[in-house]
């Protein structure tokens, strides 16, 4: 279940709440009981690790990993060569 950050615009009370995506939004502040308790927009909290699609396909600026490790790196890695075509 995702964790949502809520904040009351009246009293400034903040709370992180674990809720289902299908649950209705919370609107009543648990601190001051006003109806101005709203969900905040926050950055997602995850990292891509390991040798998955990011490390193998996008991390090197679109160039193959073998090109980035060579003595003559392609332009996307600061060299004068060219990026390998997708094969």
Secondary structure as GFF3:
##gff-version 3
##sequence-region A 1 87
A	DSSP	beta_strand	2	8	.	.	.	ID=ss1
A	DSSP	beta_strand	14	19	.	.	.	ID=ss2
A	DSSP	beta_strand	37	39	.	.	.	ID=ss3
A	DSSP	alpha_helix	53	53	.	.	.	ID=ss4
A	DSSP	pi_helix	54	58	.	.	.	ID=ss5
A	DSSP	alpha_helix	65	69	.	.	.	ID=ss6
A	DSSP	three_ten_helix	75	77	.	.	.	ID=ss7
###
